[in-house]
Amino acid sequence: MKCPVCNHPDSRVIDSRSVEENASIKRRRECPACGRRFTTYEVVDTVAIAVVKRDGRREFFDSHKLILGIERACQKRPVNAAEVARDIETELQNALVSEITSQDIGELVLSRLRDIDIVSYIRFASVYREFQDIDSFMNEIKSLGRRGRRRVSDKPTNADK
């Protein structure tokens, strides 16, 4: 690594440690020429994911926007929106996709929320699927009832055992 002070082409690693939940490595280095110490960070280079919007526009995947959308649906609910978003982003990165539709992302969110919290699922679905009337809500709720999903707060009772 080139020294940022004297531009010497080499440096010595003094200390390395994992940071940001093992997502990167922080290294303390020392220049053999000038003796100055400096810090570098090593992170995995990820593939940029393009999101194709409903109107055909393309923009880069923004995990912050995803978190905000999930947080709105999960407001005052026992759901960690950042964790759900991180899981979805990790799945996309691991799939090595370079492009995905916003509809596919919405379906990924819905499938996660359906398993975590039904109220958050309905809230997200109402915006994502653009419910226009009470019948849209009722049809979605009925479809959930047919699947036999439980809420996060449902605890098995003695009758369930």
C-alpha positions as CSV (number, residue, x, y, z in Angstrom):
1,M,0.0,0.0,0.0
2,K,1.4,3.4,-1.0
3,C,2.1,5.8,1.8
4,P,-0.3,8.8,1.7
5,V,2.4,11.1,3.1
6,C,5.6,10.4,1.2
7,N,4.2,8.2,-1.6
8,H,6.6,5.4,-0.8
9,P,5.3,2.3,-2.7
10,D,5.3,-0.1,0.3
11,S,4.1,-0.2,3.9
12,R,4.1,-2.6,6.8
13,V,0.9,-3.9,8.5
14,I,1.1,-3.3,12.2
15,D,-2.4,-4.4,13.3
16,S,-5.5,-5.9,11.6
17,R,-9.0,-6.3,13.0
18,S,-12.5,-7.0,11.8
19,V,-15.0,-4.1,11.9
20,E,-18.7,-3.6,11.0
21,E,-19.9,-7.1,11.9
22,N,-16.9,-8.7,10.0
23,A,-17.9,-6.8,6.8
24,S,-14.5,-5.1,6.5
25,I,-11.0,-5.2,7.9
26,K,-9.3,-2.2,9.5
27,R,-5.5,-2.2,9.1
28,R,-2.9,0.0,10.8
29,R,0.1,0.5,8.6
30,E,3.5,2.1,8.9
31,C,5.7,3.5,6.2
32,P,9.3,2.2,6.3
33,A,10.6,5.4,4.6
34,C,9.0,8.2,6.7
35,G,7.8,6.2,9.7
36,R,4.2,7.7,9.5
37,R,1.3,5.5,10.5
38,F,-2.0,5.4,8.7
39,T,-5.2,3.4,8.6
40,T,-6.7,1.5,5.7
41,Y,-10.0,-0.4,5.3
42,E,-10.5,-3.5,3.2
43,V,-14.1,-4.3,2.1
44,V,-15.5,-6.8,-0.3
45,D,-16.3,-5.2,-3.7
46,T,-20.0,-5.8,-4.4
47,V,-21.9,-5.9,-7.6
48,A,-23.9,-2.8,-8.2
49,I,-27.6,-3.8,-8.6
50,A,-29.9,-1.8,-10.9
51,V,-33.5,-1.6,-10.0
52,V,-36.0,-1.3,-12.8
53,K,-39.0,0.8,-11.7
54,R,-42.6,0.3,-12.8
55,D,-42.3,3.1,-15.3
56,G,-39.1,1.6,-16.8
57,R,-36.6,4.0,-15.2
58,R,-33.4,2.4,-13.7
59,E,-31.7,3.4,-10.6
60,F,-29.1,1.8,-8.3
61,F,-30.3,-0.3,-5.4
62,D,-30.6,1.8,-2.3
63,S,-30.8,-0.2,0.9
64,H,-31.8,3.0,2.8
65,K,-34.9,3.4,0.6
66,L,-35.8,-0.2,1.3
67,I,-35.3,0.2,5.0
68,L,-37.6,3.3,5.1
69,G,-40.4,1.5,3.2
70,I,-40.2,-1.5,5.5
71,E,-40.0,0.7,8.6
72,R,-43.3,2.5,7.5
73,A,-45.1,-0.9,7.3
74,C,-43.6,-2.1,10.6
75,Q,-44.1,1.1,12.7
76,K,-44.9,0.1,16.3
77,R,-44.6,-3.6,15.4
78,P,-42.0,-6.1,16.7
79,V,-40.1,-6.2,13.4
80,N,-36.4,-5.2,12.8
81,A,-36.8,-3.4,9.4
82,A,-33.0,-3.0,9.0
83,E,-32.5,-6.7,9.5
84,V,-35.2,-7.6,6.9
85,A,-33.6,-5.2,4.4
86,R,-30.1,-6.5,5.1
87,D,-31.3,-10.1,4.5
88,I,-32.9,-9.1,1.2
89,E,-29.8,-7.2,0.1
90,T,-27.6,-10.1,1.0
91,E,-29.8,-12.5,-1.0
92,L,-29.6,-10.2,-4.0
93,Q,-25.8,-9.9,-3.7
94,N,-25.4,-13.7,-3.3
95,A,-27.6,-14.3,-6.4
96,L,-25.1,-12.1,-8.4
97,V,-28.0,-10.3,-10.1
98,S,-27.1,-7.1,-11.8
99,E,-30.7,-6.0,-12.4
100,I,-34.0,-6.7,-10.6
101,T,-37.4,-5.2,-10.9
102,S,-38.9,-3.2,-8.1
103,Q,-41.8,-5.7,-8.2
104,D,-39.4,-8.6,-7.4
105,I,-38.0,-6.6,-4.5
106,G,-41.5,-6.0,-3.2
107,E,-42.4,-9.7,-3.4
108,L,-39.2,-10.5,-1.4
109,V,-40.3,-8.0,1.3
110,L,-43.8,-9.5,1.3
111,S,-42.6,-13.0,1.7
112,R,-40.3,-12.0,4.6
113,L,-43.0,-10.0,6.4
114,R,-45.7,-12.7,5.9
115,D,-43.5,-15.0,7.9
116,I,-42.6,-12.4,10.6
117,D,-45.6,-10.2,11.2
118,I,-49.0,-10.3,9.5
119,V,-50.0,-6.7,10.4
120,S,-46.7,-5.4,8.8
121,Y,-47.4,-7.6,5.8
122,I,-50.9,-6.2,5.3
123,R,-49.6,-2.6,5.7
124,F,-46.8,-3.2,3.2
125,A,-49.1,-5.1,0.8
126,S,-51.7,-2.3,0.9
127,V,-49.1,0.2,-0.5
128,Y,-47.2,-2.2,-2.7
129,R,-50.2,-3.7,-4.3
130,E,-52.0,-0.4,-4.4
131,F,-55.2,-1.4,-2.6
132,Q,-58.0,0.9,-3.7
133,D,-60.9,-0.2,-1.4
134,I,-61.8,-2.3,1.6
135,D,-62.5,-5.3,-0.7
136,S,-58.8,-5.4,-1.6
137,F,-57.9,-5.6,2.1
138,M,-60.4,-8.2,2.8
139,N,-59.3,-10.4,-0.1
140,E,-55.7,-10.2,1.1
141,I,-56.7,-11.0,4.6
142,K,-58.8,-14.0,3.5
143,S,-55.9,-15.3,1.4
144,L,-53.7,-15.2,4.5
145,G,-56.4,-17.0,6.6
146,R,-56.3,-19.9,4.0
147,R,-52.6,-20.2,4.4
148,G,-52.9,-20.6,8.2
149,R,-50.2,-18.1,9.1
150,R,-49.5,-17.2,12.8
151,R,-48.5,-13.8,14.2
152,V,-45.1,-13.3,15.8
153,S,-46.8,-12.6,19.1
154,D,-48.7,-15.9,18.9
155,K,-47.3,-18.2,21.6
156,P,-48.0,-21.9,21.5
157,T,-50.6,-22.8,24.2
158,N,-50.9,-26.0,26.1
159,A,-53.6,-27.0,23.6
160,D,-51.0,-26.7,20.8
161,K,-48.5,-29.0,22.5
